[in-house]
Amino acid sequence: MKINKLLINLFGVSLAAWTVGCETIIDVDLPEHEPALVINSIFGTNDTTFVIGVYETIGILEDNDFGYYEDEQRIDGAIVELFEDGSSIGFAIQDDTRDYILKYEPKTEKTYSISVSKDGFTTATSLDLTPEVNESLTIEELSFKEIRDYLYRVDLTYSFEDPIAQNYYQIEVYEEEPYYEYFSDEDTSYYIYLGMRRNTIYYNEEGANLDEFSDNEQSLVISDELFNGKKLTKKINFHYNNYNYYEDTVFNEDRKIYLELRTVSDPYYNYSVSRQNQINANQNPFAEPAPVYNNIENGYGVFAGYGSYLLALDVETD
């Protein structure tokens, strides 16, 4: 046994030495990186503002594991113009977040286009149509069950009718709540009301999974391939915290939960699916590269619209 172990060890050392000795280093001449503009903007018929992120691409050797655009990649001072059915609706202005903002409400079944220019870059453009709003969304069942103080499990069954055509949908659940900033000094303390804010609610889908993203519980993005021209009924559940964080405010009274049915455009759907595929591929060393869908001419990113229909839920937690 000792002799066999020695022979095995000697063979292992010889194999390692042979492998190292056969290693070949190849120099690859990579093309010089030419920065291009990146546009990110999702807009819907329930929005009051276009929000556009403008960035520049990074080189292939620069560190950006998941393809997210960082603040140092943001482009300041760009000229960002938006159009509705070919007519200009204005120029977006950069705000404190360094996004570009234009106060305007997108309308259903309108074509919106964008032009972004900046010295040193080729002008980038894109367009997309806001799909027709599907107003058939109905809540079939809704129940609140208290799990512990202030925390409830919500079971919700919804349905909607799908027209005979190729359609894509996204289901979201979110909460709108008043947002306060706490202020205090030596003499007093109080909350300052800053307006309403939206909080996405993560949910679980029950039954057959139609989502392209099997592990994504934030929103359901689906094709109507399996129910084209039929009624779709789905059940979901989520947790809802009814705790009042702010004393002496109208926090609880103003809180609302919404179920949103988005009819999304082709670019919206394709970008969402490819984006998740890229994230999954980056987490799997054996996966093939997954390029992200792009609908920006002379650039990269996504400019995509959706039609939105909202239902407010009757919150019963007393």
C-alpha positions as CSV (number, residue, x, y, z in Angstrom):
1,M,0.0,0.0,0.0
2,K,2.8,2.4,0.8
3,I,4.4,1.7,-2.5
4,N,1.2,2.3,-4.4
5,K,0.6,5.6,-2.6
6,L,4.1,6.7,-3.5
7,L,3.6,5.8,-7.1
8,I,0.3,7.7,-7.3
9,N,1.9,10.8,-5.7
10,L,4.8,10.7,-8.1
11,F,2.4,10.3,-11.0
12,G,0.3,13.3,-9.8
13,V,3.4,15.5,-9.5
14,S,4.6,14.5,-13.0
15,L,1.2,15.2,-14.5
16,A,1.0,18.6,-12.9
17,A,4.5,19.4,-14.1
18,W,3.6,18.2,-17.6
19,T,0.4,20.3,-17.6
20,V,2.2,23.5,-16.5
21,G,4.9,22.8,-19.1
22,C,2.3,22.7,-21.9
23,E,0.6,25.9,-20.9
24,T,0.4,28.4,-23.8
25,I,-0.3,32.2,-23.4
26,I,-2.0,33.8,-26.3
27,D,-2.1,37.6,-26.6
28,V,-5.4,38.9,-28.0
29,D,-5.7,42.3,-29.5
30,L,-9.0,43.7,-28.3
31,P,-10.5,46.5,-30.3
32,E,-10.4,49.9,-28.6
33,H,-13.6,50.6,-26.7
34,E,-15.8,53.3,-28.3
35,P,-18.3,54.6,-25.8
36,A,-21.9,54.7,-26.8
37,L,-25.0,56.1,-25.2
38,V,-27.3,53.8,-23.0
39,I,-30.9,54.8,-22.5
40,N,-33.1,53.2,-19.9
41,S,-36.8,54.3,-19.7
42,I,-40.0,52.4,-18.9
43,F,-43.2,54.4,-19.2
44,G,-46.9,53.7,-18.7
45,T,-50.3,55.2,-18.9
46,N,-50.6,55.6,-15.1
47,D,-47.4,57.7,-15.0
48,T,-47.3,61.5,-14.8
49,T,-43.6,61.8,-15.7
50,F,-41.1,60.3,-18.2
51,V,-38.0,59.3,-16.3
52,I,-34.9,58.6,-18.5
53,G,-31.6,57.3,-17.3
54,V,-28.7,58.1,-19.7
55,Y,-25.4,56.4,-19.3
56,E,-22.3,55.4,-21.4
57,T,-21.1,51.9,-22.1
58,I,-18.0,50.5,-20.4
59,G,-15.1,48.5,-21.8
60,I,-15.2,44.7,-21.9
61,L,-12.5,44.4,-19.3
62,E,-14.1,46.8,-16.9
63,D,-15.7,45.4,-13.8
64,N,-19.5,45.2,-14.0
65,D,-20.6,41.7,-13.1
66,F,-24.4,42.1,-13.7
67,G,-24.6,44.8,-16.3
68,Y,-26.0,47.4,-13.9
69,Y,-25.2,51.0,-14.8
70,E,-23.4,52.9,-12.0
71,D,-23.4,56.6,-11.1
72,E,-20.0,57.0,-12.6
73,Q,-21.4,55.9,-16.0
74,R,-24.1,58.5,-16.0
75,I,-24.1,61.2,-18.7
76,D,-24.7,64.8,-17.6
77,G,-25.7,67.6,-19.9
78,A,-27.2,65.5,-22.6
79,I,-30.0,66.8,-24.9
80,V,-33.0,64.5,-24.4
81,E,-36.1,65.2,-26.5
82,L,-39.4,63.2,-26.5
83,F,-42.0,62.9,-29.2
84,E,-45.6,61.7,-29.4
85,D,-46.7,60.4,-32.7
86,G,-43.8,62.3,-34.3
87,S,-44.6,65.7,-32.6
88,S,-42.2,67.0,-30.0
89,I,-43.6,67.1,-26.4
90,G,-40.6,68.7,-24.9
91,F,-37.0,68.3,-23.5
92,A,-36.3,66.3,-20.4
93,I,-34.4,68.2,-17.7
94,Q,-31.8,66.5,-15.4
95,D,-32.8,66.5,-11.7
96,D,-30.9,65.9,-8.4
97,T,-30.9,62.1,-9.1
98,R,-29.2,62.8,-12.4
99,D,-32.1,61.2,-14.3
100,Y,-33.8,63.2,-17.0
101,I,-37.4,64.2,-16.2
102,L,-40.2,65.4,-18.4
103,K,-43.7,66.0,-16.8
104,Y,-46.1,64.4,-19.3
105,E,-48.7,61.7,-19.0
106,P,-48.3,58.9,-21.6
107,K,-51.5,58.0,-23.4
108,T,-52.7,54.6,-24.6
109,E,-52.1,53.5,-28.2
110,K,-49.6,56.3,-28.9
111,T,-46.2,56.0,-30.3
112,Y,-43.5,57.7,-28.2
113,S,-40.0,58.3,-29.5
114,I,-36.8,59.7,-27.9
115,S,-33.6,61.3,-29.2
116,V,-30.5,61.6,-26.9
117,S,-27.5,63.5,-28.0
118,K,-24.2,64.5,-26.3
119,D,-20.9,65.7,-27.6
120,G,-18.5,62.8,-28.3
121,F,-21.4,60.3,-28.9
122,T,-23.5,59.3,-31.8
123,T,-27.1,60.4,-31.3
124,A,-29.2,57.5,-30.0
125,T,-32.9,57.1,-30.8
126,S,-35.7,54.7,-30.1
127,L,-39.5,54.4,-30.2
128,D,-42.3,52.3,-28.7
129,L,-46.1,52.1,-28.6
130,T,-48.1,52.1,-25.4
131,P,-50.5,49.1,-25.8
132,E,-54.2,49.3,-25.3
133,V,-55.3,49.1,-21.6
134,N,-57.0,45.9,-20.6
135,E,-59.8,46.9,-18.3
136,S,-61.2,43.4,-17.6
137,L,-59.2,42.8,-14.4
138,T,-61.5,41.5,-11.6
139,I,-60.8,40.5,-8.1
140,E,-62.5,37.1,-7.5
141,E,-61.5,36.5,-3.9
142,L,-59.7,38.5,-1.2
143,S,-58.9,37.7,2.4
144,F,-56.7,39.0,5.2
145,K,-55.5,36.6,7.9
146,E,-53.6,38.0,10.9
147,I,-50.4,36.1,11.5
148,R,-49.2,38.2,14.4
149,D,-49.7,41.7,15.6
150,Y,-50.0,44.0,12.6
151,L,-48.8,41.3,10.1
152,Y,-51.3,39.8,7.7
153,R,-51.3,37.1,5.1
154,V,-53.3,38.2,2.1
155,D,-54.8,35.7,-0.3
156,L,-55.9,37.1,-3.6
157,T,-57.5,35.6,-6.7
158,Y,-57.8,37.7,-9.8
159,S,-58.9,37.2,-13.4
160,F,-58.9,39.0,-16.7
161,E,-60.1,38.4,-20.3
162,D,-57.4,38.1,-23.0
163,P,-58.2,39.4,-26.5
164,I,-57.4,37.1,-29.5
165,A,-54.0,38.5,-30.4
166,Q,-50.4,38.2,-29.2
167,N,-50.3,40.0,-25.9
168,Y,-47.9,40.3,-23.0
169,Y,-48.7,41.1,-19.4
170,Q,-47.2,42.0,-16.1
171,I,-48.9,41.7,-12.8
172,E,-47.7,43.9,-9.9
173,V,-48.9,44.5,-6.3
174,Y,-47.8,47.6,-4.6
175,E,-48.7,49.9,-1.7
176,E,-49.0,53.6,-1.7
177,E,-48.3,55.2,1.6
178,P,-47.6,58.7,3.0
179,Y,-43.9,59.4,3.4
180,Y,-42.6,61.5,6.3
181,E,-39.2,62.8,7.3
182,Y,-38.5,63.0,11.1
183,F,-37.2,66.4,12.4
184,S,-36.1,67.1,16.0
185,D,-34.1,69.7,17.9
186,E,-33.7,70.7,21.5
187,D,-37.2,72.1,21.8
188,T,-39.4,69.9,19.7
189,S,-39.7,67.0,17.3
190,Y,-42.2,66.2,14.5
191,Y,-42.7,64.5,11.1
192,I,-42.7,66.5,7.9
193,Y,-45.1,65.1,5.2
194,L,-43.2,64.7,1.9
195,G,-46.0,63.1,-0.2
196,M,-47.0,59.6,-1.3
197,R,-44.5,56.9,-2.2
198,R,-44.9,53.5,-3.9
199,N,-43.6,50.3,-2.3
200,T,-43.5,47.1,-4.3
201,I,-45.1,44.1,-2.5
202,Y,-43.5,40.7,-3.3
203,Y,-45.9,37.9,-3.7
204,N,-46.1,34.1,-4.3
205,E,-48.0,32.7,-7.2
206,E,-50.0,29.6,-6.5
207,G,-50.8,26.8,-9.1
208,A,-49.2,26.5,-12.5
209,N,-46.4,29.0,-13.1
210,L,-46.7,31.0,-16.3
211,D,-43.9,33.4,-15.4
212,E,-40.8,33.5,-17.5
213,F,-38.9,34.1,-14.2
214,S,-39.7,31.1,-12.0
215,D,-37.9,32.6,-9.0
216,N,-39.1,36.1,-9.3
217,E,-41.8,37.1,-6.8
218,Q,-41.9,40.8,-7.5
219,S,-43.9,40.8,-10.6
220,L,-45.4,38.3,-13.0
221,V,-44.3,38.8,-16.6
222,I,-46.2,36.5,-19.0
223,S,-47.1,35.8,-22.6
224,D,-50.7,34.8,-23.5
225,E,-49.4,31.9,-25.5
226,L,-51.2,29.4,-23.3
227,F,-54.5,31.3,-22.9
228,N,-54.8,33.4,-26.0
229,G,-58.4,34.6,-26.4
230,K,-59.5,33.1,-23.0
231,K,-60.0,34.1,-19.4
232,L,-57.0,33.8,-17.1
233,T,-57.6,33.2,-13.3
234,K,-54.6,33.2,-10.9
235,K,-54.2,33.1,-7.2
236,I,-51.4,34.8,-5.3
237,N,-50.5,35.5,-1.7
238,F,-48.4,38.0,0.1
239,H,-47.7,39.6,3.5
240,Y,-49.0,43.0,4.5
241,N,-47.7,44.9,7.6
242,N,-50.3,47.3,9.0
243,Y,-48.1,48.8,11.7
244,N,-48.3,52.6,12.2
245,Y,-44.7,53.8,12.1
246,Y,-45.6,57.4,12.6
247,E,-47.7,58.5,15.6
248,D,-50.1,61.3,15.3
249,T,-50.2,61.1,11.5
250,V,-52.8,59.9,9.0
251,F,-50.4,57.1,7.9
252,N,-52.8,54.2,8.3
253,E,-55.8,56.0,6.9
254,D,-54.1,56.9,3.6
255,R,-52.4,53.6,2.9
256,K,-53.7,51.7,-0.1
257,I,-52.9,48.5,-1.8
258,Y,-53.2,48.2,-5.6
259,L,-53.3,45.3,-8.0
260,E,-52.0,46.4,-11.4
261,L,-52.4,44.7,-14.7
262,R,-49.9,46.0,-17.3
263,T,-50.3,45.2,-20.9
264,V,-46.7,45.5,-22.0
265,S,-45.2,46.1,-25.4
266,D,-43.0,43.6,-27.3
267,P,-39.7,45.5,-26.3
268,Y,-40.8,45.6,-22.7
269,Y,-41.4,41.9,-22.6
270,N,-38.3,40.9,-24.6
271,Y,-36.1,43.2,-22.4
272,S,-37.6,41.8,-19.2
273,V,-37.0,38.2,-20.2
274,S,-33.5,38.7,-21.6
275,R,-32.5,40.7,-18.5
276,Q,-33.5,37.9,-16.2
277,N,-31.8,35.4,-18.4
278,Q,-28.6,37.4,-18.1
279,I,-28.8,37.5,-14.4
280,N,-29.4,33.7,-14.2
281,A,-26.4,33.1,-16.6
282,N,-24.1,35.3,-14.5
283,Q,-24.9,33.1,-11.5
284,N,-24.2,29.9,-13.4
285,P,-20.7,29.3,-14.6
286,F,-21.9,26.6,-17.1
287,A,-24.6,28.8,-18.7
288,E,-24.2,30.2,-22.2
289,P,-23.9,34.0,-22.5
290,A,-27.3,35.7,-22.5
291,P,-27.3,39.0,-24.4
292,V,-29.8,41.6,-23.2
293,Y,-32.5,42.8,-25.6
294,N,-31.8,46.2,-27.0
295,N,-34.1,48.6,-28.9
296,I,-31.9,51.6,-29.0
297,E,-30.6,52.7,-32.4
298,N,-26.9,53.8,-32.2
299,G,-26.8,52.8,-28.6
300,Y,-28.0,50.4,-26.0
301,G,-30.8,49.9,-23.4
302,V,-34.5,49.9,-23.5
303,F,-37.3,52.5,-24.2
304,A,-40.5,50.6,-23.7
305,G,-44.2,51.3,-22.8
306,Y,-47.2,49.7,-21.2
307,G,-50.9,50.3,-20.6
308,S,-51.9,50.1,-17.0
309,Y,-55.2,49.2,-15.3
310,L,-55.4,49.5,-11.5
311,L,-57.7,48.1,-8.8
312,A,-57.6,49.3,-5.2
313,L,-57.9,46.5,-2.7
314,D,-60.3,46.8,0.3
315,V,-57.9,46.5,3.2
316,E,-59.7,44.7,6.1
317,T,-57.3,44.4,9.0
318,D,-59.4,45.6,12.0
